[in-house]
Each structure stands twice: as C-alpha cells, then as structure tokens.
Amino acid sequence: MNKMADRFRVTLAQLNPVVGDIDGNAAQALSAWQQGRDAGADLVALPEMFLTGYNAQDLVQKPAFHQDAMTAAETLAKSCAEGPALAIGCPWVEAGKLYNAYLILKEGRIASKVLKHHLPNETVFDEVRIFDAGPLAGPYAVGDVRIGSPICEDGWHDDVAETLEETGAEFLLIPNGSPYYRDKMDVRLNHMVARCVETDLPVIYLNMVGGQDDQVFDGGSFALNPGGALALQMPVFDAAIAHLDLERTPDGWRAVEGDKAALPDVWEQDYRVMVESLRDYLRKSGFGKVLLGLSGGVDSAIVAAIAVDAIGADNVRCVMLPSEYTSAESLDDAEAVAKALGVHYDYVPIAEGRAAITNTLAPLFAGRDADVTEENIQSRLRGLLLMAMSNKFGEMLLTTGNKSEVAVGYATIYGDMNGGYNPIKDLYKTRVFETCRWRNANHREWMMGPAGEVIRPNVIDKPPSAELRDDQKDSDSLPDYPILDAILEILVDQDGSVAACVAAGFNEDMARRVEHLVFISEYKRFQSAPGARLTPRAFWLDRRFPIVNRWRSPKV
C-alpha cells in the first residue's frame, strides 16, 4: 500500500447500483476493487450508499435491511483484505442511531467510518426523517495520506470541508448520490470549485450512474486541483472506472491531468435521461418489453422513439386504436412512425366495443346530452384494451402524457393515464416538439433505435388534438402551448402566483384558470405513473401538494 510516498492512486468507480440488491452491489464493488488492485491503486472509491443502492428512501429504516447491508460490508472487507483500501457508502447504526455512512475497508476490516453531517431535506431527499446527523469529524488515513470525505450534501457546505482541511486532510474525495436535473453539472462544479478555493486542496467528485424510479444519476465524476482547474472529467450517464493519480508537490497534493470527456448539450442530456430512466426502470423491475398506444400525435411518437432507443425495436409494441373521430392523417402518421422505428404495429379499432358500452349505458343516460363523458369512454376503452394486451403479452404499458397535460389534468384517469411508466412526464409540450426535432437530427451509440428521421415532420407540425370529437383541437380548451407552458413554468417550476404571471405579461383570467386546473388535477397526479425527472420541480417527490385544497392566488 502506498509504496511511493509522493504518489497516490485512486480508482474511481462510477457505477450503477440497484436499490435493495445488496449482494449484486457488493459484487460490483468487489469487481471494481479487483480492477483497482490490478492497476496498482492505493484506494478504490465507490459512491454514496452504493451498497444498498440510492435513493432507498424508507427501506433503509427497516432494521433487517440495514443490518443486512452492514453484514455485507463486513464480508466485503474480508474479501478485500489483500490489496488497496475500499471506500463505499452504506447505512450504519451506532448507539441506536442510523447514519448515512462512508466506510473505509482495509486489511480485512472496517477501518474508518465517515458519518454524513448535513442531511438534505428538499426536492427528492428526505434524509432528515431517515438518518441521524453525524458529527463534524476529521480525515481518515490510507497509508500515510490523510483523506477527507464529505458525503454528498456535506460537499455543498463549507464547514465540513474546512474542518477536514484544518484537521489535516490532504485532499477531498466526495462520494455522491446526485440525481440529474437540467443544468445541474454547472451547480455541482460551482460548489466544488468553492471547496477548492476555501481549502486550497484537490477535490475529487465521485457520482453514481443509473436510473432509480423517477431519478437518473448522471455520473460526470471529476477532479479539480486547487484554484478549480479541471484535471479529470468522466463521462455522464455511462458506467466507468478511472484511475486517478495524485502527486505530492512542495505545495501539497495535485491531481495528475487525465482524460476529459466532453459533456453533451442540454437537449441530448434530457433525452438521454428519458432513455436511461426507462431502460433501468424496466431492467431493475424485471420487464423486458413494452407497449403503448400510438395515436399519430407527437407525444406517443416521442415515447415510442424513447422506448426503441432504450430497449430495441423488437421489444416495443405500438397499437393504433382508432375511432370514427380518428383522422386519416393520424392513421398515416402513426403507421409512418411505427415503420420508421421498426416496431411491431397492431391495429385495433374501438368502434365495436364503444357501441356496446354506449348501448349498455343508453337507458341510464336517456335524455341527457353527450358531453365529456362520451369522450372519456373512448379513452378508458383504449386503456382497457391496452391493459389487456399488457397482461396477455407480459409487456409494460407506457403512458404518454407530457408535463403540460399532466399539470392541467388534460388526460383521462383510468384511460390514457393507464401505464407503468411515463418517460415524458417532466417534459413540457413545447419541449416535446423540439425533442422530436432533435432526435430526428441526431443519433448516438447509446441509442438502440435507427438513425435518421423517425418522426415525420407532419406529426410535429400539425395542431395537437385528442380526437375524441369532431374537429377537436387542444387549443379549444387550453391556451396555446407556448403560452400555457410559460404560465406553468411560473406556477409550477418557479412556485409563482397569478400575480407573477400578470407581471410577466399574461392575462390574469387565463393565468387564474391555469392555476385552478393545476390545483384540481392533483388527484390525477397522485395516481399517475412515475416518470423521468428532468427538473427540480417534477411531479412527484419534488412537489407535494394536498389533493383537497381550496386556496387560490389572491386577486391582482
């Protein structure tokens, strides 16, 4: 260990754990440790809570679960007795308190424990209700090198890093379970540069990859030298192992320049999140195939493309379920998308089933005019048929509502909201259009679908419609999507009021109506499928509102 006092090698394991698969995660850790040992590493490092997977939420509180993880950590330590130290995140109990811990395994035992001090209690994190806060503490030793490891949130606060520097840490290794949201890499980098400047120490930021429910951990691990100069940049989203050397200089330790992966733009990152979240949700929950209703509209088209890019065309079934209101244009568009993607395509008209339901209800509905009830019957019949196919073929049904529709309840519960996962749940309609154009113009090696135009321009450019009655358009009952999305950005993403919408130039009555729709649709979202998180105000853990709520913004 650490034969050369002026050089130290850290193997950074940016890997994808599975929540609850303690044995599988331990096996991944052992494999990384072996690669580090073979590369002459002094320390092999894995991310926060890697042994249990992250974010495990209340599962961590189960005594049998965290005891299983602690036992696995002790077993792993024995397996790694001969070779480099291994650092791994794991829950830990001491004196009856449960901690988010970072364990340093060496010489066959757990030699050191770092206990997370700052517990995040915002957005998707509820660590204050799950863990106890650890004390501010000093560094741990690997050979004759003293290392400080603020755990994730601890790296976003100056007191932990400064305490470590003051008590002798020679560089900082920060293990993270940091999920993606748009532009988050800039936020991380700014915090880590601040830690560099404050402590005048190298900072190594290690993040995990992979999807867990609605969240995607995007990796992008990096190393900074004092002053904030980038020495190493690992790729985003890809599982990877990097061997980082540090050299002792007259001014302290410095990271040796390594590879610097290029970071894709925000459109590619968002699309990659939707692909990876679906891919891992299926893989980790045991599904290999999906199906979805392909309407000829833009939302189902992009979901079909995401599904094909995630698991391949052979594993995706698209179904057109036309009624008398379905236009020939929609039929042509849906078939064109299916052919371009190379998926199995079923044609299942709903006219016969709809007639049977209409006849069954006719005595009860006699004397009443047709209204949204009849429209919803169509949607629910489609949902029934799709769920029947899902059951029969063992294929998970995907739902296809964008964030604009999810926000204002422009969807039928137990109808087109049926499904196990929604890849575009956090993507506003205006971004759906642009994402379709981006996918047509771009192809990457991580996509399993074909290159080139997979969504014909007419699908993107035609006026959106649910086609549940004659000549129906979304704009009949909603503001045009650029206006609607701009208002929703204020009300949902910025947590703003109607007054804020008016200040931004929008009509008060329109903004108030949108706010009302957002609030009264909470019950639908409460029952909706999970979906990929792209922003810090996605509909699930990021935004928790009461289902019953009479408050509305004061009059302007």
Secondary structure in CASP SS format (residue, H / E / C, confidence):
PFRMAT SS
TARGET T0000
AUTHOR 0000-0000-0000
METHOD secondary structure of the structure
MODEL  1
M C 1.00
N C 1.00
K C 1.00
M C 1.00
A C 1.00
D C 1.00
R E 1.00
F E 1.00
R E 1.00
V E 1.00
T E 1.00
L E 1.00
A E 1.00
Q E 1.00
L C 1.00
N C 1.00
P C 1.00
V C 1.00
V C 1.00
G C 1.00
D C 1.00
I H 1.00
D H 1.00
G H 1.00
N H 1.00
A H 1.00
A H 1.00
Q H 1.00
A H 1.00
L H 1.00
S H 1.00
A H 1.00
W H 1.00
Q H 1.00
Q H 1.00
G H 1.00
R H 1.00
D H 1.00
A C 1.00
G C 1.00
A C 1.00
D C 1.00
L E 1.00
V E 1.00
A E 1.00
L C 1.00
P C 1.00
E C 1.00
M C 1.00
F C 1.00
L C 1.00
T C 1.00
G C 1.00
Y C 1.00
N C 1.00
A C 1.00
Q H 1.00
D H 1.00
L H 1.00
V H 1.00
Q H 1.00
K C 1.00
P H 1.00
A H 1.00
F H 1.00
H H 1.00
Q H 1.00
D H 1.00
A H 1.00
M H 1.00
T H 1.00
A H 1.00
A H 1.00
E H 1.00
T H 1.00
L H 1.00
A H 1.00
K H 1.00
S H 1.00
C C 1.00
A C 1.00
E C 1.00
G C 1.00
P C 1.00
A E 1.00
L E 1.00
A E 1.00
I E 1.00
G E 1.00
C E 1.00
P E 1.00
W E 1.00
V E 1.00
E E 1.00
A C 1.00
G C 1.00
K E 1.00
L E 1.00
Y E 1.00
N E 1.00
A E 1.00
Y E 1.00
L E 1.00
I E 1.00
L E 1.00
K E 1.00
E C 1.00
G C 1.00
R E 1.00
I E 1.00
A E 1.00
S E 1.00
K E 1.00
V E 1.00
L E 1.00
K C 1.00
H C 1.00
H C 1.00
L C 1.00
P C 1.00
N C 1.00
E C 1.00
T C 1.00
V C 1.00
F C 1.00
D C 1.00
E H 1.00
V H 1.00
R H 1.00
I H 1.00
F C 1.00
D C 1.00
A C 1.00
G C 1.00
P C 1.00
L C 1.00
A C 1.00
G C 1.00
P C 1.00
Y E 1.00
A E 1.00
V E 1.00
G C 1.00
D C 1.00
V E 1.00
R E 1.00
I E 1.00
G E 1.00
S C 1.00
P C 1.00
I C 1.00
C H 1.00
E H 1.00
D H 1.00
G H 1.00
W H 1.00
H C 1.00
D H 1.00
D H 1.00
V H 1.00
A H 1.00
E H 1.00
T H 1.00
L H 1.00
E H 1.00
E H 1.00
T C 1.00
G C 1.00
A C 1.00
E C 1.00
F E 1.00
L E 1.00
L E 1.00
I E 1.00
P E 1.00
N E 1.00
G C 1.00
S C 1.00
P E 1.00
Y C 1.00
Y C 1.00
R C 1.00
D C 1.00
K H 1.00
M H 1.00
D H 1.00
V H 1.00
R H 1.00
L H 1.00
N H 1.00
H H 1.00
M H 1.00
V H 1.00
A H 1.00
R H 1.00
C H 1.00
V H 1.00
E H 1.00
T H 1.00
D C 1.00
L C 1.00
P C 1.00
V E 1.00
I E 1.00
Y E 1.00
L E 1.00
N E 1.00
M C 1.00
V E 1.00
G E 1.00
G E 1.00
Q E 1.00
D C 1.00
D C 1.00
Q E 1.00
V E 1.00
F E 1.00
D E 1.00
G E 1.00
G C 1.00
S C 1.00
F E 1.00
A E 1.00
L E 1.00
N E 1.00
P C 1.00
G C 1.00
G C 1.00
A E 1.00
L E 1.00
A E 1.00
L E 1.00
Q E 1.00
M C 1.00
P C 1.00
V E 1.00
F C 1.00
D C 1.00
A C 1.00
A E 1.00
I E 1.00
A E 1.00
H E 1.00
L E 1.00
D E 1.00
L E 1.00
E E 1.00
R E 1.00
T E 1.00
P C 1.00
D C 1.00
G E 1.00
W E 1.00
R E 1.00
A E 1.00
V C 1.00
E C 1.00
G C 1.00
D C 1.00
K E 1.00
A C 1.00
A C 1.00
L C 1.00
P C 1.00
D C 1.00
V H 1.00
W H 1.00
E H 1.00
Q H 1.00
D H 1.00
Y H 1.00
R H 1.00
V H 1.00
M H 1.00
V H 1.00
E H 1.00
S H 1.00
L H 1.00
R H 1.00
D H 1.00
Y H 1.00
L H 1.00
R H 1.00
K H 1.00
S H 1.00
G C 1.00
F C 1.00
G C 1.00
K C 1.00
V E 1.00
L E 1.00
L E 1.00
G E 1.00
L C 1.00
S C 1.00
G C 1.00
G C 1.00
V H 1.00
D H 1.00
S H 1.00
A H 1.00
I H 1.00
V H 1.00
A H 1.00
A H 1.00
I H 1.00
A H 1.00
V H 1.00
D H 1.00
A H 1.00
I H 1.00
G C 1.00
A H 1.00
D H 1.00
N H 1.00
V E 1.00
R E 1.00
C E 1.00
V E 1.00
M E 1.00
L C 1.00
P C 1.00
S C 1.00
E C 1.00
Y C 1.00
T C 1.00
S C 1.00
A H 1.00
E H 1.00
S H 1.00
L H 1.00
D H 1.00
D H 1.00
A H 1.00
E H 1.00
A H 1.00
V H 1.00
A H 1.00
K H 1.00
A H 1.00
L H 1.00
G C 1.00
V C 1.00
H E 1.00
Y E 1.00
D E 1.00
Y E 1.00
V C 1.00
P C 1.00
I C 1.00
A H 1.00
E H 1.00
G H 1.00
R H 1.00
A H 1.00
A H 1.00
I H 1.00
T H 1.00
N H 1.00
T H 1.00
L H 1.00
A H 1.00
P H 1.00
L H 1.00
F H 1.00
A C 1.00
G C 1.00
R C 1.00
D C 1.00
A C 1.00
D C 1.00
V H 1.00
T H 1.00
E H 1.00
E H 1.00
N H 1.00
I H 1.00
Q H 1.00
S H 1.00
R H 1.00
L H 1.00
R H 1.00
G H 1.00
L H 1.00
L H 1.00
L H 1.00
M H 1.00
A H 1.00
M H 1.00
S H 1.00
N H 1.00
K H 1.00
F H 1.00
G C 1.00
E C 1.00
M E 1.00
L E 1.00
L E 1.00
T C 1.00
T C 1.00
G C 1.00
N C 1.00
K H 1.00
S H 1.00
E H 1.00
V H 1.00
A H 1.00
V H 1.00
G C 1.00
Y C 1.00
A C 1.00
T C 1.00
I C 1.00
Y C 1.00
G C 1.00
D C 1.00
M C 1.00
N C 1.00
G C 1.00
G C 1.00
Y E 1.00
N E 1.00
P C 1.00
I C 1.00
K C 1.00
D C 1.00
L C 1.00
Y C 1.00
K H 1.00
T H 1.00
R H 1.00
V H 1.00
F H 1.00
E H 1.00
T H 1.00
C H 1.00
R H 1.00
W H 1.00
R H 1.00
N H 1.00
A H 1.00
N C 1.00
H C 1.00
R C 1.00
E C 1.00
W C 1.00
M C 1.00
M C 1.00
G C 1.00
P C 1.00
A C 1.00
G C 1.00
E C 1.00
V C 1.00
I C 1.00
R C 1.00
P H 1.00
N H 1.00
V H 1.00
I H 1.00
D H 1.00
K C 1.00
P C 1.00
P C 1.00
S C 1.00
A C 1.00
E C 1.00
L C 1.00
R C 1.00
D C 1.00
D C 1.00
Q C 1.00
K C 1.00
D H 1.00
S H 1.00
D H 1.00
S C 1.00
L C 1.00
P C 1.00
D C 1.00
Y H 1.00
P H 1.00
I H 1.00
L H 1.00
D H 1.00
A H 1.00
I H 1.00
L H 1.00
E H 1.00
I H 1.00
L H 1.00
V H 1.00
D H 1.00
Q C 1.00
D C 1.00
G C 1.00
S C 1.00
V H 1.00
A H 1.00
A H 1.00
C H 1.00
V H 1.00
A H 1.00
A C 1.00
G C 1.00
F C 1.00
N C 1.00
E H 1.00
D H 1.00
M H 1.00
A H 1.00
R H 1.00
R H 1.00
V H 1.00
E H 1.00
H H 1.00
L H 1.00
V H 1.00
F H 1.00
I H 1.00
S C 1.00
E H 1.00
Y H 1.00
K H 1.00
R H 1.00
F H 1.00
Q C 1.00
S C 1.00
A C 1.00
P C 1.00
G E 1.00
A C 1.00
R C 1.00
L C 1.00
T C 1.00
P C 1.00
R C 1.00
A C 1.00
F C 1.00
W C 1.00
L C 1.00
D C 1.00
R C 1.00
R C 1.00
F C 1.00
P C 1.00
I C 1.00
V C 1.00
N C 1.00
R C 1.00
W C 1.00
R C 1.00
S C 1.00
P C 1.00
K C 1.00
V C 1.00
END
